[in-house]
Amino acid sequence: MTTCKDLAPVISALTERYGWTCRPVPNRSDVLELGTGRVWPDSEPLRILVRVDEENNVFASDGGVTMLRLRDGGFDADDSLLPSLWNLALEEYGLSEVDDRLYVEAEMQLAADAVNHLADAMLAIDGLRLVAVPKQARGRALSDEVEDYLRTVNAVVKVRRKPTIRFPGGLVVRPTLSIDTVDRRQVLVQTGARTSRGQAYDHVFTTFGLVHGAEVPMDHRLAVLSGSVQSWQQSRIWALAQFTYVGFWDHRETLRDFFAGPSRSQDRILVPEGIEIPLIT
């Protein structure tokens, strides 16, 4: 188990110089989340995941969020130019990558500078969004379509986009949407990007893992994934359902039912009648 005390030398240096914070990640006893004091261009807090190994070496990662933001911004992995720019950026900043996750590793006495360098690099690499396909030239994002759809649902009385939700203990999340209905206030909705199923799953899982730790009522959480239930790995669906209701854009009528009030289904996986998902054994 890793605690913030294990990172005391690093946290002390970063807090004094840059105002960093540290807290454990719910349901991940070996991982800590560092608040960097920085924000992305859209004002979302920039956070880093950290663990300490048995030899007191520090491993810090962006959790894949940098690439996820690029994909949401139109970054096309099939375009030879953009991946080349990505690789050049990693080389320039001396970062390593595994499965689209940026990371650095350093001995404890050098970790403060290494982790701070990672945060700077994440912001710089995010600038590749400027050379991505302009928003008006590509299809609408799933988040836009879900927002428009939910605004037509009779039970929905208020929709807030990218709200900053603060919980006791300093936890801050920024889901895709916050929804008020006739009988519920602040239902948190997180959509998954269409461009990468793996990144979409990780982003939704991280969001609701944090929300779960804040003890938000289960019927105040909703993940909306692209496609149909059949197009997703069953293990991922069931993993998400431990933390949130899970809906699918191709079955959007179930989203309307979810917000309809007392008649909403108690099944956390929202699918039309006649569709069953086998239990994972």
C-alpha positions as CSV (number, residue, x, y, z in Angstrom):
1,M,0.0,0.0,0.0
2,T,1.3,3.5,-0.9
3,T,0.4,6.5,1.1
4,C,1.2,10.2,0.8
5,K,3.7,9.8,3.6
6,D,5.8,7.6,1.3
7,L,6.1,10.6,-1.0
8,A,6.9,13.1,1.8
9,P,10.1,14.4,0.3
10,V,8.5,14.9,-3.1
11,I,5.3,16.4,-1.8
12,S,7.2,18.8,0.5
13,A,9.2,20.2,-2.4
14,L,6.3,20.4,-4.8
15,T,3.9,21.9,-2.3
16,E,6.4,24.6,-1.2
17,R,7.3,25.5,-4.8
18,Y,4.1,24.8,-6.8
19,G,1.2,24.2,-4.4
20,W,0.8,20.5,-5.2
21,T,-1.5,18.2,-3.3
22,C,-1.7,14.5,-2.6
23,R,-4.5,12.0,-1.9
24,P,-5.1,8.3,-2.3
25,V,-7.0,6.9,-5.3
26,P,-10.2,5.1,-4.2
27,N,-9.9,1.3,-4.7
28,R,-6.2,1.6,-5.7
29,S,-4.2,1.1,-2.6
30,D,-0.9,1.3,-4.5
31,V,-1.6,4.5,-6.4
32,L,-1.7,8.2,-5.3
33,E,-3.2,11.2,-7.2
34,L,-1.2,14.4,-7.2
35,G,-2.9,17.7,-7.8
36,T,-0.3,19.8,-9.7
37,G,-1.7,23.3,-9.2
38,R,-2.0,23.5,-13.0
39,V,-5.1,23.4,-15.2
40,W,-5.6,22.3,-18.8
41,P,-6.7,25.1,-21.3
42,D,-10.3,24.2,-20.7
43,S,-9.8,24.8,-16.9
44,E,-9.9,21.1,-15.9
45,P,-7.4,20.3,-13.2
46,L,-4.2,18.6,-14.3
47,R,-3.5,15.5,-12.2
48,I,-0.8,12.9,-12.1
49,L,-0.9,9.3,-10.8
50,V,2.0,8.1,-8.8
51,R,3.2,4.9,-7.1
52,V,6.3,4.0,-5.1
53,D,8.0,0.6,-5.5
54,E,9.7,-1.5,-2.9
55,E,13.1,0.1,-3.8
56,N,11.7,3.6,-3.1
57,N,11.6,4.5,-6.8
58,V,8.8,6.8,-8.0
59,F,6.7,6.0,-11.1
60,A,4.5,8.9,-12.3
61,S,2.0,8.7,-15.1
62,D,-0.6,10.9,-16.8
63,G,-3.0,7.9,-16.8
64,G,-3.5,8.3,-20.5
65,V,-5.4,11.6,-20.2
66,T,-3.0,13.5,-22.5
67,M,-3.7,11.2,-25.5
68,L,-7.4,11.1,-24.6
69,R,-7.6,14.9,-24.8
70,L,-5.8,14.8,-28.1
71,R,-8.2,12.2,-29.5
72,D,-11.1,14.2,-28.3
73,G,-9.6,17.3,-30.0
74,G,-9.4,15.5,-33.4
75,F,-6.0,13.8,-33.1
76,D,-6.1,11.0,-35.7
77,A,-3.8,8.0,-35.1
78,D,-4.2,7.1,-38.8
79,D,-2.7,10.4,-39.9
80,S,1.0,9.9,-40.3
81,L,1.8,13.5,-39.4
82,L,0.2,13.6,-36.0
83,P,1.7,10.4,-34.5
84,S,5.1,11.7,-35.7
85,L,4.6,14.9,-33.8
86,W,3.6,12.9,-30.8
87,N,6.7,10.8,-30.9
88,L,8.9,13.8,-31.4
89,A,7.3,15.5,-28.4
90,L,8.0,12.4,-26.3
91,E,11.6,12.4,-27.4
92,E,11.9,16.2,-26.8
93,Y,10.6,15.9,-23.2
94,G,12.3,12.6,-22.4
95,L,9.1,10.8,-21.6
96,S,8.3,7.1,-21.9
97,E,5.0,5.7,-23.1
98,V,3.0,2.5,-22.6
99,D,-0.4,2.0,-24.2
100,D,-0.8,5.8,-24.8
101,R,0.1,6.5,-21.1
102,L,3.0,8.9,-20.5
103,Y,5.2,8.2,-17.6
104,V,8.5,9.0,-15.9
105,E,10.4,7.1,-13.2
106,A,13.0,8.4,-10.8
107,E,14.7,7.8,-7.5
108,M,13.0,9.4,-4.6
109,Q,15.6,12.2,-4.3
110,L,15.1,13.2,-7.9
111,A,11.4,12.6,-8.2
112,A,10.1,16.1,-7.5
113,D,11.8,17.5,-10.5
114,A,10.9,14.5,-12.7
115,V,7.2,14.6,-11.7
116,N,7.1,18.4,-12.2
117,H,8.7,18.0,-15.6
118,L,6.0,15.5,-16.5
119,A,3.3,18.0,-15.7
120,D,4.9,20.7,-17.8
121,A,5.3,18.2,-20.7
122,M,1.6,17.2,-20.5
123,L,0.5,20.8,-21.0
124,A,3.0,21.3,-23.8
125,I,2.0,18.2,-25.7
126,D,-1.7,19.1,-25.3
127,G,-0.8,21.9,-27.7
128,L,-0.9,19.3,-30.5
129,R,-4.6,19.8,-30.4
130,L,-4.0,23.0,-32.4
131,V,-2.8,21.0,-35.4
132,A,-5.7,18.5,-35.1
133,V,-8.6,18.5,-37.5
134,P,-10.8,21.6,-36.7
135,K,-14.0,20.8,-34.8
136,Q,-16.2,22.0,-37.6
137,A,-14.5,19.6,-40.1
138,R,-15.2,16.4,-38.1
139,G,-18.2,14.6,-36.7
140,R,-19.8,15.9,-33.5
141,A,-18.5,14.6,-30.2
142,L,-20.5,12.0,-28.3
143,S,-20.7,14.5,-25.4
144,D,-22.4,17.0,-27.6
145,E,-25.0,14.5,-28.9
146,V,-25.7,13.2,-25.4
147,E,-26.2,16.7,-24.1
148,D,-28.6,17.7,-26.9
149,Y,-30.6,14.5,-26.4
150,L,-30.9,14.9,-22.6
151,R,-32.2,18.4,-23.0
152,T,-35.2,16.9,-24.8
153,V,-36.0,14.6,-21.9
154,N,-39.1,15.8,-20.0
155,A,-37.8,14.8,-16.6
156,V,-34.6,16.8,-17.1
157,V,-35.0,20.3,-15.8
158,K,-31.3,21.6,-15.9
159,V,-28.2,20.6,-17.7
160,R,-24.7,21.9,-16.8
161,R,-21.7,21.1,-19.1
162,K,-18.3,20.3,-17.7
163,P,-19.2,21.4,-14.1
164,T,-16.7,21.5,-11.4
165,I,-18.0,19.3,-8.6
166,R,-16.3,19.6,-5.2
167,F,-16.7,17.0,-2.5
168,P,-15.7,17.0,1.2
169,G,-12.0,16.2,1.7
170,G,-10.9,18.3,-1.3
171,L,-12.0,15.9,-4.1
172,V,-12.8,17.6,-7.3
173,V,-14.2,16.0,-10.5
174,R,-15.4,17.5,-13.8
175,P,-17.8,15.1,-15.5
176,T,-19.2,15.7,-18.9
177,L,-22.5,16.8,-17.6
178,S,-24.4,17.5,-14.4
179,I,-28.2,16.9,-14.6
180,D,-31.0,18.0,-12.4
181,T,-34.3,16.2,-12.8
182,V,-37.7,16.5,-11.2
183,D,-36.7,14.2,-8.3
184,R,-32.8,14.2,-8.3
185,R,-30.3,17.0,-8.2
186,Q,-26.8,16.8,-9.7
187,V,-26.8,13.5,-11.5
188,L,-23.2,13.1,-12.8
189,V,-22.9,12.0,-16.5
190,Q,-19.6,11.0,-18.0
191,T,-19.4,10.1,-21.7
192,G,-16.7,8.0,-23.3
193,A,-14.9,9.2,-26.4
194,R,-15.7,7.4,-29.7
195,T,-12.1,7.4,-30.9
196,S,-10.6,4.9,-28.5
197,R,-12.5,2.3,-26.5
198,G,-9.6,1.7,-24.2
199,Q,-9.1,5.4,-23.3
200,A,-12.9,5.9,-23.0
201,Y,-13.1,3.1,-20.5
202,D,-10.2,4.3,-18.5
203,H,-11.6,7.9,-18.4
204,V,-15.1,6.7,-17.3
205,F,-13.6,4.2,-14.8
206,T,-11.4,6.9,-13.2
207,T,-14.2,9.5,-13.0
208,F,-16.6,7.2,-11.2
209,G,-13.9,5.5,-9.1
210,L,-13.4,8.9,-7.6
211,V,-17.1,9.7,-7.3
212,H,-17.6,6.3,-5.6
213,G,-15.1,7.3,-2.9
214,A,-17.2,10.4,-2.3
215,E,-20.3,8.2,-1.6
216,V,-22.5,9.8,-4.3
217,P,-25.8,7.9,-4.5
218,M,-25.6,5.3,-7.2
219,D,-28.7,6.7,-9.1
220,H,-26.8,10.0,-9.4
221,R,-24.1,8.4,-11.6
222,L,-24.4,7.5,-15.3
223,A,-21.8,6.6,-17.9
224,V,-22.8,6.8,-21.5
225,L,-20.7,4.8,-23.9
226,S,-20.7,4.9,-27.7
227,G,-22.2,2.2,-29.8
228,S,-24.3,-0.7,-28.5
229,V,-23.9,-3.0,-25.6
230,Q,-22.8,-5.8,-27.9
231,S,-19.8,-3.7,-29.2
232,W,-18.2,-3.5,-25.8
233,Q,-16.2,-6.1,-23.9
234,Q,-18.4,-7.6,-21.3
235,S,-15.7,-7.5,-18.6
236,R,-15.4,-3.7,-19.0
237,I,-19.2,-3.2,-18.8
238,W,-19.4,-5.2,-15.6
239,A,-16.4,-3.4,-14.1
240,L,-18.0,0.0,-14.8
241,A,-21.3,-1.2,-13.3
242,Q,-19.6,-1.7,-10.0
243,F,-19.4,2.1,-9.8
244,T,-22.1,3.6,-11.9
245,Y,-25.1,3.0,-14.1
246,V,-23.9,2.3,-17.7
247,G,-25.9,3.3,-20.8
248,F,-25.1,3.1,-24.5
249,W,-25.7,5.7,-27.2
250,D,-27.3,3.1,-29.6
251,H,-29.8,2.3,-26.8
252,R,-30.5,6.0,-25.9
253,E,-34.1,5.3,-25.1
254,T,-32.9,3.7,-21.9
255,L,-31.2,7.0,-20.9
256,R,-34.6,8.6,-21.1
257,D,-36.0,5.9,-18.8
258,F,-33.2,6.3,-16.4
259,F,-34.1,9.9,-15.8
260,A,-37.8,9.2,-15.7
261,G,-38.0,9.0,-11.9
262,P,-39.3,6.2,-9.7
263,S,-39.9,3.8,-12.7
264,R,-36.3,3.8,-13.7
265,S,-34.6,0.3,-13.8
266,Q,-32.6,-1.0,-10.9
267,D,-30.3,-2.8,-13.3
268,R,-27.1,-0.8,-13.6
269,I,-26.6,-1.9,-17.2
270,L,-29.2,0.0,-19.2
271,V,-30.2,-2.1,-22.2
272,P,-33.5,-2.6,-24.0
273,E,-35.7,-5.6,-23.1
274,G,-34.6,-8.8,-24.7
275,I,-30.9,-8.1,-24.4
276,E,-29.0,-10.0,-21.8
277,I,-25.3,-9.7,-20.8
278,P,-23.8,-13.0,-19.5
279,L,-22.3,-12.8,-16.1
280,I,-18.5,-12.8,-16.0
281,T,-17.1,-15.9,-14.2
